[in-house]
Amino acid sequence: MGSASRPALREPSYFVLAALLGGPLHGYAVIKRVTELSDGRVTLAAGSLYSVIDRLLGEGLVTADGEEIVNGRARRYYRLTDEGCRVLTEEADRLAQAARVVMDRLPRRLTSQASARQPSTARIRPA
């Protein structure tokens, strides 16, 4: 399970780290990949992305991985660090365990609710 001293990742941070699993990406590519991976649930504006990136850089979970100039603008690339991969893996495990708590109990609950809703076989006499 995850480290007891580390709080759960917020969803934008989780998906930014997940986007970088495939290798270094520049900011706009991270934004697009986050939207794809989250099925559109997480959409980041540039300002929001760079707030997340700055926090992840400060925590040592991502690092800058080069820069290039495209159309006169600097395009900085980011990559996942080993620590970022470890934290992301722990968070994915934590989420999977949390989901199992529900999924393992859901069929029994649905089964017991379904049988509770079954109509009685007793006949009702007309008045």
Disulfide bonds with the S-S distance in Angstrom:
none
